[in-house]
Amino acid sequence: MCNFGLKNSIVLFKKLQSVVILSSSFNTNLSKIQIPTHFIKRNFAESLYEQKTKSEIDEKDDKILQQLLQNPDMNKKYKLLQYEYEYLRETAQLVPQTLRPKDYIYLLNSTKTHQRKHFRFLFINEKRREKNRQKHEQKIEATRLKMKRQEEECSSGLKYGLSHNSLFMRIYEKSLDSFLNFNLLMSSMFEPKIVFDCGYDNLMATHEIMNCAKQLLLSFVYNRMHKTPADLYFCNAPQDNKILTKFHSLIPNVYETSFPLNITSKSYLDTFDKNDLVYLTPHCNKEMTFYNPDKIYIIGALVDKMSPQPYSLAKAKKEGISMEKLPIDRYLHWNTGSTKSLTLNQVLAILVDVKYTKDWMVAFNNNIPTRKMMRPNSEYYGKKVSIKTN
């Protein structure tokens, strides 16, 4: 029954875009009513965005590589890199079977020591992909054999019981996705906005960019599953942004017009009023006392595990935006040896929860791992402990 209402709500939402068929029992001519199209279907991605295939990406990387090889020093380094790669393959070292143009670009801009590490990194990823492919094929074969066995046991196909035929409609994954997207679309018209600043892609290494894209994916998933999801914006995200390229590989349909996410290459200064913006940075002195729904909070999409620097503080000062930080020290006691750094999805989850519950302790306890918190029976509980922050 739940699925019946879910399915009909989606069908009704789609039918709002078509012509309203009137019954003769109504005196009011409803066909003259114009439904605003921006409430039904919004353009969440710019029209210039198109889905790129792997061949197109390789062609683009190959052009960049050819431009690098025009430099004599880079060309010499490229040949030495090829000789070393062939030597490592002949000596049965841990190297991948093939190297793509983007791998050569990364290796040419790396040091000698980091090149060996990157060869091993590519080798491990290649073996992991092969293992996942084998598991997928085995799963398909097991499913085929299971269906064949079920067909032999019950040729009619009408087998009742748990996980078999049922009188009720099942909730499939596609139906659940449609319902969650529809709920997010409706909430985005009334709920406050939260912005992810994706303009830090040049300050991160490759593994940090991939980690950042995964955290953005977890942020989108948590926000979509929330009771009152916020309206998410990815600003400073052009088509060639490294973070968005990885994010696109995780969600292939992110640039479709029906996908409930706002992605724009414009800055948040060009999109919103500057007086409504608040940049969240852990390096400022002003603490956030409550969630103001009239404000637009900005989260820097930055993962800096290697060399943490106050980039978000400097950017907010340069642009003249007001800054705040989460009141972590006021409500929580951190365990000795644990860092106060939070992931992007944890920061978003805290903001969405405190917007809904109006309680900082509930938001912190639901989203910060307990291993970072100090136990009440600890001898240091309640005392100030100097901990290095990122």
CORBEL-V399991 format. One record per residue. N is the residue number from 1. D_FIRST is the distance of its C-alpha to the first C-alpha in whole Angstrom. Layout:
[[N	D_FIRST] [N	D_FIRST]]
//
This chain:
[[1	0] [2	4] [3	5] [4	5] [5	7] [6	9] [7	10] [8	11] [9	13] [10	15] [11	15] [12	17] [13	19] [14	20] [15	21] [16	23] [17	26] [18	26] [19	28] [20	26] [21	27] [22	28] [23	28] [24	31] [25	30] [26	30] [27	33] [28	33] [29	33] [30	30] [31	31] [32	34] [33	32] [34	32] [35	29] [36	31] [37	30] [38	31] [39	28] [40	25] [41	27] [42	30] [43	32] [44	32] [45	35] [46	38] [47	39] [48	42] [49	39] [50	39] [51	37] [52	40] [53	40] [54	42] [55	45] [56	46] [57	46] [58	48] [59	50] [60	50] [61	51] [62	54] [63	55] [64	55] [65	57] [66	60] [67	61] [68	61] [69	63] [70	66] [71	67] [72	70] [73	69] [74	65] [75	66] [76	68] [77	66] [78	63] [79	66] [80	66] [81	63] [82	62] [83	65] [84	64] [85	61] [86	62] [87	65] [88	62] [89	60] [90	63] [91	64] [92	60] [93	59] [94	55] [95	55] [96	52] [97	53] [98	52] [99	53] [100	51] [101	53] [102	51] [103	52] [104	55] [105	55] [106	54] [107	57] [108	59] [109	58] [110	58] [111	61] [112	63] [113	61] [114	58] [115	58] [116	58] [117	55] [118	53] [119	54] [120	53] [121	49] [122	49] [123	50] [124	47] [125	44] [126	45] [127	45] [128	42] [129	40] [130	42] [131	40] [132	37] [133	38] [134	39] [135	36] [136	33] [137	35] [138	35] [139	31] [140	31] [141	33] [142	32] [143	28] [144	30] [145	32] [146	29] [147	27] [148	31] [149	31] [150	27] [151	28] [152	32] [153	30] [154	27] [155	29] [156	26] [157	23] [158	21] [159	21] [160	18] [161	18] [162	17] [163	17] [164	17] [165	15] [166	12] [167	10] [168	7] [169	7] [170	9] [171	10] [172	13] [173	16] [174	17] [175	13] [176	14] [177	18] [178	17] [179	15] [180	17] [181	20] [182	19] [183	19] [184	22] [185	23] [186	22] [187	24] [188	27] [189	28] [190	28] [191	29] [192	32] [193	34] [194	35] [195	37] [196	38] [197	42] [198	42] [199	46] [200	47] [201	46] [202	50] [203	51] [204	49] [205	49] [206	47] [207	45] [208	45] [209	43] [210	41] [211	40] [212	40] [213	37] [214	35] [215	35] [216	34] [217	31] [218	30] [219	30] [220	28] [221	25] [222	26] [223	26] [224	23] [225	21] [226	22] [227	21] [228	24] [229	25] [230	28] [231	30] [232	31] [233	35] [234	37] [235	40] [236	44] [237	42] [238	43] [239	43] [240	45] [241	44] [242	44] [243	41] [244	39] [245	40] [246	39] [247	36] [248	35] [249	36] [250	33] [251	30] [252	32] [253	30] [254	31] [255	33] [256	30] [257	30] [258	26] [259	27] [260	26] [261	30] [262	33] [263	36] [264	39] [265	43] [266	44] [267	45] [268	43] [269	46] [270	46] [271	42] [272	42] [273	45] [274	47] [275	47] [276	43] [277	44] [278	44] [279	45] [280	43] [281	46] [282	47] [283	51] [284	51] [285	52] [286	50] [287	47] [288	44] [289	43] [290	40] [291	37] [292	38] [293	36] [294	38] [295	40] [296	39] [297	39] [298	40] [299	40] [300	43] [301	41] [302	44] [303	44] [304	48] [305	48] [306	52] [307	54] [308	52] [309	53] [310	52] [311	51] [312	49] [313	51] [314	54] [315	52] [316	50] [317	54] [318	55] [319	53] [320	53] [321	50] [322	49] [323	48] [324	46] [325	45] [326	42] [327	44] [328	44] [329	47] [330	47] [331	44] [332	44] [333	46] [334	47] [335	48] [336	51] [337	51] [338	48] [339	47] [340	46] [341	44] [342	41] [343	39] [344	37] [345	33] [346	35] [347	36] [348	33] [349	31] [350	34] [351	34] [352	30] [353	30] [354	33] [355	32] [356	28] [357	30] [358	34] [359	35] [360	37] [361	37] [362	33] [363	33] [364	36] [365	35] [366	31] [367	33] [368	37] [369	37] [370	39] [371	42] [372	43] [373	43] [374	46] [375	45] [376	47] [377	49] [378	51] [379	54] [380	54] [381	51] [382	51] [383	54] [384	55] [385	54] [386	56] [387	53] [388	53] [389	51] [390	49]]
//
